[in-house]
Amino acid sequence: LEDPFDKGAPVYTMRNRCVEYDDLYLQDESIKVFLNASGSLDQISKELREFLLYVATGKIEGELSNALDHEVSKAKNKEEWRTEYMTLLMRDREKYNEGKAEGIAVGKAVGKAEGIAVGKAEGIAVGKAEGLSEGKIMMLLSLVDDGIIDMQEAIKRSGLSENEVIKFREEH
């Protein structure tokens, strides 16, 4: 019920006109009329005002809106239409649920793939860092074995505690 063109008019009448030539129209005589129930209702006929008020509010103000309301009630109570409406509603809900399930499945698959890729990259980075750290400690211990530096200097340069360096030496 919102104004399709945001001009506040109750009626917008459109014709098929050429953009390049203002005086050139399609000869199909087609006209498109947009009714805006939220527009200003001052400059329109009583019947159109009554119709737009009924559409916007459901309020009955005269013969036309009374007749419309009567027909709407008949349509709502027609069993065949109610069954068709419920069938369509059930189908729409089913399609919605199918789409939702598919979206969740795709989202999980994409998320899992991205998670694996990120985890793998992080694992490689951690592995490289650990490898470099182990290589550094092995080199420092080799320098200790060769008598180039003492154990305290190796511990200091490794950035580890004395117990960590001793444990590393025992394991390797």
FIMIKE-664544 format. One line per field, with one value per residue: residue in three letters; residue number from 1; x, y, z of N, C-alpha, C in turn. Coordinates in nm, 3 decimals. Layout:
N
type <- (Ala/...)
seq <- (NUM/...)
nx <- (X/...)
ny <- (Y/...)
nz <- (Z/...)
cax <- (X/...)
cay <- (Y/...)
caz <- (Z/...)
cx <- (X/...)
cy <- (Y/...)
cz <- (Z/...)
//
This chain:
172
type <- (Leu/Glu/Asp/Pro/Phe/Asp/Lys/Gly/Ala/Pro/Val/Tyr/Thr/Met/Arg/Asn/Arg/Cys/Val/Glu/Tyr/Asp/Asp/Leu/Tyr/Leu/Gln/Asp/Glu/Ser/Ile/Lys/Val/Phe/Leu/Asn/Ala/Ser/Gly/Ser/Leu/Asp/Gln/Ile/Ser/Lys/Glu/Leu/Arg/Glu/Phe/Leu/Leu/Tyr/Val/Ala/Thr/Gly/Lys/Ile/Glu/Gly/Glu/Leu/Ser/Asn/Ala/Leu/Asp/His/Glu/Val/Ser/Lys/Ala/Lys/Asn/Lys/Glu/Glu/Trp/Arg/Thr/Glu/Tyr/Met/Thr/Leu/Leu/Met/Arg/Asp/Arg/Glu/Lys/Tyr/Asn/Glu/Gly/Lys/Ala/Glu/Gly/Ile/Ala/Val/Gly/Lys/Ala/Val/Gly/Lys/Ala/Glu/Gly/Ile/Ala/Val/Gly/Lys/Ala/Glu/Gly/Ile/Ala/Val/Gly/Lys/Ala/Glu/Gly/Leu/Ser/Glu/Gly/Lys/Ile/Met/Met/Leu/Leu/Ser/Leu/Val/Asp/Asp/Gly/Ile/Ile/Asp/Met/Gln/Glu/Ala/Ile/Lys/Arg/Ser/Gly/Leu/Ser/Glu/Asn/Glu/Val/Ile/Lys/Phe/Arg/Glu/Glu/His)
seq <- (1/2/3/4/5/6/7/8/9/10/11/12/13/14/15/16/17/18/19/20/21/22/23/24/25/26/27/28/29/30/31/32/33/34/35/36/37/38/39/40/41/42/43/44/45/46/47/48/49/50/51/52/53/54/55/56/57/58/59/60/61/62/63/64/65/66/67/68/69/70/71/72/73/74/75/76/77/78/79/80/81/82/83/84/85/86/87/88/89/90/91/92/93/94/95/96/97/98/99/100/101/102/103/104/105/106/107/108/109/110/111/112/113/114/115/116/117/118/119/120/121/122/123/124/125/126/127/128/129/130/131/132/133/134/135/136/137/138/139/140/141/142/143/144/145/146/147/148/149/150/151/152/153/154/155/156/157/158/159/160/161/162/163/164/165/166/167/168/169/170/171/172)
nx <- (0.080/0.215/0.324/0.407/0.569/0.642/0.521/0.287/0.043/-0.291/-0.345/-0.163/-0.106/0.018/0.174/0.295/0.567/0.816/1.149/1.343/1.198/0.961/0.703/0.637/0.454/0.371/0.145/-0.037/-0.225/-0.218/-0.248/-0.121/-0.231/-0.168/-0.276/-0.281/-0.326/-0.235/-0.204/-0.289/-0.629/-0.796/-0.851/-0.999/-1.259/-1.564/-1.623/-1.376/-1.222/-1.359/-1.312/-1.026/-0.992/-1.119/-0.947/-0.712/-0.787/-1.002/-1.238/-1.584/-1.767/-1.970/-2.191/-2.030/-1.796/-1.929/-2.042/-1.805/-1.690/-1.878/-1.846/-1.579/-1.599/-1.764/-1.586/-1.382/-1.513/-1.569/-1.541/-1.387/-1.195/-1.075/-0.959/-0.783/-0.623/-0.510/-0.372/-0.186/-0.054/0.055/0.225/0.397/0.515/0.644/0.827/0.971/1.085/1.239/1.418/1.540/1.664/1.839/1.996/2.115/2.263/2.440/2.568/2.692/2.868/3.031/3.133/3.269/3.463/3.602/3.686/3.854/4.052/4.152/4.232/4.427/4.615/4.686/4.787/5.009/5.161/5.208/5.345/5.574/5.684/5.734/5.913/6.126/6.194/6.272/6.487/6.658/6.713/6.841/7.067/7.187/7.243/7.422/7.632/7.701/7.789/8.013/8.172/8.170/7.988/7.861/7.628/7.452/7.452/7.335/7.080/6.990/6.989/6.797/6.552/6.400/6.318/6.556/6.489/6.321/6.500/6.678/6.500/6.428/6.675/6.703/6.493/6.561)
ny <- (-0.119/0.111/0.425/0.405/0.580/0.784/1.044/1.122/1.119/0.998/0.859/0.738/0.775/0.611/0.613/0.454/0.599/0.722/0.759/0.917/1.083/1.302/1.329/1.087/0.801/0.462/0.288/0.121/0.196/0.145/0.191/0.240/0.222/0.325/0.281/0.451/0.397/0.530/0.790/1.144/1.205/1.403/1.520/1.340/1.123/1.045/0.771/0.650/0.738/0.611/0.344/0.331/0.390/0.166/-0.035/0.039/0.043/-0.125/-0.023/0.041/0.264/0.329/0.243/0.117/0.022/-0.139/-0.332/-0.438/-0.543/-0.738/-0.916/-0.989/-1.124/-1.338/-1.462/-1.536/-1.726/-1.926/-2.258/-2.403/-2.214/-2.164/-2.413/-2.427/-2.206/-2.287/-2.511/-2.392/-2.236/-2.435/-2.557/-2.342/-2.307/-2.554/-2.536/-2.317/-2.426/-2.630/-2.475/-2.335/-2.546/-2.635/-2.406/-2.394/-2.632/-2.580/-2.357/-2.473/-2.651/-2.474/-2.324/-2.525/-2.600/-2.357/-2.334/-2.558/-2.485/-2.250/-2.354/-2.535/-2.363/-2.216/-2.423/-2.502/-2.270/-2.265/-2.505/-2.450/-2.245/-2.385/-2.570/-2.403/-2.302/-2.537/-2.604/-2.390/-2.431/-2.679/-2.606/-2.429/-2.608/-2.770/-2.591/-2.567/-2.831/-2.830/-2.664/-2.392/-2.209/-2.168/-2.362/-2.193/-1.962/-2.066/-2.130/-1.874/-1.752/-1.910/-1.845/-2.000/-2.178/-2.316/-2.580/-2.648/-2.648/-2.851/-3.069/-3.074/-3.148/-3.406/-3.536/-3.524)
nz <- (0.000/-0.019/-0.157/-0.490/-0.632/-0.470/-0.467/-0.357/-0.486/-0.559/-0.787/-1.063/-1.398/-1.673/-1.994/-2.295/-2.404/-2.624/-2.527/-2.651/-2.825/-2.746/-2.851/-2.960/-2.943/-2.857/-3.063/-2.944/-2.769/-2.500/-2.152/-1.833/-1.507/-1.186/-0.864/-0.558/-0.239/-0.019/-0.086/-0.134/-0.102/-0.188/-0.447/-0.604/-0.739/-0.558/-0.554/-0.620/-0.404/-0.195/-0.267/-0.247/0.026/0.133/0.044/0.178/0.451/0.502/0.575/0.551/0.362/0.190/-0.088/-0.285/-0.144/0.037/-0.132/-0.236/-0.001/0.061/-0.159/-0.120/0.124/0.042/-0.135/0.040/0.189/0.011/-0.044/-0.236/-0.317/-0.073/-0.023/-0.240/-0.182/0.065/-0.024/-0.195/-0.005/0.159/-0.028/-0.081/0.172/0.193/-0.022/0.070/0.303/0.185/0.035/0.242/0.384/0.185/0.157/0.411/0.404/0.190/0.298/0.522/0.393/0.246/0.458/0.598/0.410/0.388/0.652/0.675/0.492/0.612/0.859/0.772/0.657/0.885/1.039/0.887/0.909/1.187/1.208/1.054/1.209/1.447/1.347/1.268/1.519/1.654/1.493/1.546/1.820/1.804/1.659/1.841/2.052/1.921/1.889/2.156/2.203/2.040/2.178/2.134/2.241/2.578/2.783/2.923/2.765/2.533/2.631/2.695/2.437/2.311/2.415/2.574/2.881/3.117/3.187/2.970/2.754/2.833/2.841/2.570/2.459/2.560/2.433/2.168)
cax <- (0.000/0.301/0.325/0.513/0.654/0.670/0.475/0.167/-0.078/-0.370/-0.350/-0.056/-0.144/0.139/0.159/0.421/0.622/0.956/1.237/1.415/1.105/0.848/0.573/0.623/0.394/0.329/0.006/-0.117/-0.324/-0.215/-0.229/-0.102/-0.280/-0.125/-0.357/-0.203/-0.421/-0.178/-0.190/-0.390/-0.756/-0.878/-0.884/-1.049/-1.404/-1.613/-1.614/-1.235/-1.182/-1.420/-1.239/-0.892/-1.006/-1.150/-0.824/-0.614/-0.831/-1.111/-1.352/-1.696/-1.822/-2.074/-2.240/-1.920/-1.716/-2.015/-2.049/-1.672/-1.675/-1.966/-1.781/-1.458/-1.646/-1.807/-1.466/-1.310/-1.590/-1.587/-1.459/-1.292/-1.086/-1.004/-0.877/-0.675/-0.534/-0.436/-0.279/-0.076/0.019/0.135/0.332/0.493/0.591/0.731/0.936/1.052/1.165/1.339/1.520/1.614/1.750/1.946/2.084/2.193/2.360/2.544/2.643/2.780/2.974/3.124/3.200/3.362/3.576/3.681/3.748/3.966/4.158/4.213/4.302/4.546/4.713/4.736/4.868/5.137/5.236/5.254/5.446/5.698/5.740/5.790/6.032/6.233/6.232/6.348/6.615/6.740/6.761/6.938/7.190/7.249/7.300/7.539/7.738/7.744/7.866/8.141/8.249/8.174/7.918/7.825/7.486/7.376/7.437/7.238/6.948/6.956/6.958/6.680/6.429/6.329/6.371/6.661/6.422/6.272/6.616/6.727/6.401/6.442/6.799/6.678/6.399/6.618)
cay <- (0.000/0.229/0.505/0.349/0.684/0.881/1.179/1.151/1.121/0.877/0.790/0.767/0.721/0.601/0.573/0.411/0.710/0.708/0.842/1.012/1.174/1.324/1.321/0.955/0.703/0.336/0.297/0.013/0.262/0.092/0.285/0.172/0.307/0.282/0.342/0.466/0.413/0.617/0.924/1.245/1.163/1.524/1.557/1.225/1.100/0.984/0.626/0.609/0.762/0.503/0.222/0.337/0.378/0.026/-0.112/0.075/0.025/-0.221/0.054/0.049/0.400/0.354/0.129/0.046/-0.053/-0.242/-0.439/-0.501/-0.622/-0.855/-1.008/-1.040/-1.223/-1.456/-1.528/-1.597/-1.840/-2.025/-2.373/-2.436/-2.116/-2.186/-2.532/-2.389/-2.116/-2.367/-2.594/-2.304/-2.199/-2.552/-2.572/-2.234/-2.340/-2.666/-2.483/-2.233/-2.515/-2.694/-2.374/-2.308/-2.661/-2.632/-2.294/-2.434/-2.733/-2.512/-2.274/-2.561/-2.702/-2.364/-2.293/-2.634/-2.588/-2.240/-2.368/-2.649/-2.407/-2.161/-2.440/-2.589/-2.253/-2.187/-2.539/-2.492/-2.159/-2.310/-2.608/-2.383/-2.174/-2.485/-2.625/-2.304/-2.296/-2.659/-2.592/-2.293/-2.496/-2.782/-2.537/-2.379/-2.723/-2.812/-2.497/-2.606/-2.955/-2.798/-2.578/-2.254/-2.133/-2.255/-2.396/-2.075/-1.875/-2.133/-2.112/-1.732/-1.726/-1.988/-1.784/-2.100/-2.199/-2.419/-2.712/-2.674/-2.680/-2.983/-3.166/-3.083/-3.223/-3.546/-3.593/-3.525)
caz <- (0.000/-0.022/-0.279/-0.575/-0.691/-0.363/-0.503/-0.279/-0.569/-0.545/-0.917/-1.159/-1.529/-1.755/-2.134/-2.357/-2.481/-2.662/-2.445/-2.736/-2.892/-2.655/-2.918/-3.022/-2.853/-2.918/-3.108/-2.886/-2.685/-2.364/-2.041/-1.704/-1.399/-1.052/-0.759/-0.436/-0.128/0.085/-0.141/-0.102/-0.160/-0.204/-0.585/-0.681/-0.729/-0.434/-0.567/-0.612/-0.265/-0.118/-0.301/-0.190/0.172/0.163/0.023/0.281/0.590/0.515/0.624/0.458/0.369/0.091/-0.164/-0.353/-0.048/0.093/-0.233/-0.238/0.121/0.046/-0.253/-0.054/0.222/-0.033/-0.187/0.153/0.238/-0.094/-0.004/-0.341/-0.311/0.054/-0.042/-0.332/-0.108/0.162/-0.100/-0.236/0.115/0.198/-0.126/-0.058/0.294/0.160/-0.104/0.158/0.388/0.100/0.006/0.366/0.409/0.085/0.193/0.528/0.360/0.112/0.393/0.601/0.306/0.219/0.585/0.628/0.317/0.428/0.781/0.648/0.427/0.713/0.955/0.707/0.646/1.020/1.079/0.815/0.969/1.318/1.183/1.011/1.325/1.537/1.281/1.280/1.660/1.682/1.422/1.619/1.943/1.765/1.621/1.965/2.124/1.844/1.925/2.292/2.188/1.976/2.268/2.086/2.344/2.691/2.792/2.967/2.647/2.445/2.694/2.679/2.296/2.268/2.464/2.653/3.016/3.124/3.184/2.834/2.669/2.874/2.794/2.424/2.431/2.593/2.336/2.033)
cx <- (0.085/0.295/0.439/0.609/0.686/0.633/0.348/0.038/-0.157/-0.373/-0.230/-0.095/-0.021/0.103/0.295/0.472/0.770/1.040/1.304/1.324/0.978/0.712/0.549/0.575/0.371/0.182/-0.081/-0.224/-0.326/-0.185/-0.213/-0.144/-0.236/-0.212/-0.276/-0.298/-0.366/-0.160/-0.300/-0.519/-0.849/-0.931/-0.941/-1.199/-1.438/-1.594/-1.469/-1.184/-1.232/-1.346/-1.101/-0.894/-1.035/-1.024/-0.726/-0.657/-0.934/-1.241/-1.459/-1.761/-1.934/-2.112/-2.127/-1.840/-1.798/-2.024/-1.915/-1.654/-1.758/-1.900/-1.653/-1.496/-1.690/-1.685/-1.391/-1.381/-1.610/-1.488/-1.351/-1.171/-1.004/-0.910/-0.758/-0.573/-0.448/-0.334/-0.159/0.010/0.109/0.251/0.440/0.578/0.689/0.852/1.029/1.143/1.272/1.453/1.605/1.711/1.868/2.046/2.172/2.300/2.474/2.632/2.739/2.897/3.078/3.203/3.303/3.486/3.665/3.754/3.868/4.082/4.229/4.292/4.431/4.655/4.772/4.826/5.006/5.223/5.291/5.365/5.580/5.765/5.804/5.917/6.150/6.285/6.316/6.485/6.710/6.798/6.866/7.072/7.262/7.313/7.422/7.658/7.792/7.833/8.004/8.226/8.254/8.101/7.888/7.672/7.403/7.352/7.334/7.096/6.901/6.912/6.832/6.549/6.346/6.388/6.478/6.600/6.374/6.387/6.668/6.631/6.411/6.563/6.777/6.589/6.459/6.758)
cy <- (0.126/0.297/0.457/0.453/0.796/1.025/1.217/1.154/0.992/0.793/0.835/0.699/0.726/0.555/0.531/0.519/0.682/0.806/0.950/1.117/1.187/1.306/1.185/0.854/0.573/0.347/0.185/0.065/0.209/0.204/0.201/0.269/0.245/0.356/0.340/0.496/0.504/0.760/1.019/1.212/1.281/1.544/1.442/1.208/1.031/0.832/0.578/0.628/0.648/0.371/0.221/0.328/0.234/-0.060/-0.087/0.033/-0.085/-0.154/0.066/0.186/0.426/0.227/0.047/-0.038/-0.162/-0.361/-0.513/-0.592/-0.749/-0.959/-1.069/-1.147/-1.351/-1.535/-1.600/-1.723/-1.949/-2.140/-2.407/-2.342/-2.133/-2.305/-2.500/-2.300/-2.196/-2.457/-2.511/-2.263/-2.313/-2.572/-2.466/-2.262/-2.453/-2.619/-2.396/-2.321/-2.588/-2.597/-2.343/-2.422/-2.664/-2.521/-2.328/-2.535/-2.670/-2.428/-2.357/-2.611/-2.594/-2.331/-2.398/-2.624/-2.470/-2.268/-2.459/-2.572/-2.317/-2.244/-2.496/-2.483/-2.220/-2.300/-2.536/-2.383/-2.199/-2.413/-2.548/-2.314/-2.272/-2.546/-2.531/-2.297/-2.418/-2.654/-2.499/-2.357/-2.601/-2.719/-2.486/-2.493/-2.778/-2.721/-2.525/-2.729/-2.929/-2.705/-2.433/-2.162/-2.227/-2.271/-2.275/-1.979/-1.934/-2.114/-1.969/-1.702/-1.798/-1.922/-1.881/-2.107/-2.309/-2.558/-2.748/-2.714/-2.819/-3.092/-3.185/-3.169/-3.372/-3.613/-3.604/-3.575)
cz <- (0.000/-0.158/-0.370/-0.631/-0.593/-0.399/-0.427/-0.359/-0.548/-0.673/-1.001/-1.290/-1.619/-1.896/-2.188/-2.452/-2.508/-2.580/-2.530/-2.802/-2.809/-2.721/-2.983/-2.917/-2.928/-2.953/-3.052/-2.790/-2.542/-2.264/-1.915/-1.595/-1.266/-0.951/-0.630/-0.321/-0.019/0.036/-0.095/-0.176/-0.188/-0.345/-0.668/-0.656/-0.597/-0.439/-0.554/-0.469/-0.177/-0.141/-0.234/-0.038/0.212/0.150/0.137/0.421/0.610/0.563/0.514/0.474/0.269/0.019/-0.226/-0.254/0.020/-0.002/-0.240/-0.117/0.115/-0.045/-0.193/0.047/0.153/-0.082/-0.075/0.200/0.134/-0.069/-0.107/-0.335/-0.183/0.041/-0.132/-0.260/-0.009/0.092/-0.145/-0.117/0.161/0.103/-0.105/0.066/0.268/0.079/-0.020/0.243/0.309/0.070/0.128/0.396/0.312/0.118/0.312/0.488/0.282/0.206/0.476/0.517/0.278/0.345/0.620/0.540/0.355/0.559/0.763/0.588/0.528/0.813/0.898/0.699/0.783/1.068/1.014/0.878/1.105/1.302/1.141/1.128/1.422/1.478/1.291/1.423/1.697/1.616/1.494/1.745/1.911/1.728/1.746/2.044/2.052/1.875/2.065/2.283/2.129/2.062/2.226/2.184/2.460/2.697/2.835/2.851/2.551/2.499/2.673/2.535/2.249/2.307/2.545/2.793/3.011/3.115/3.044/2.742/2.704/2.826/2.643/2.388/2.454/2.488/2.197/2.040)
//
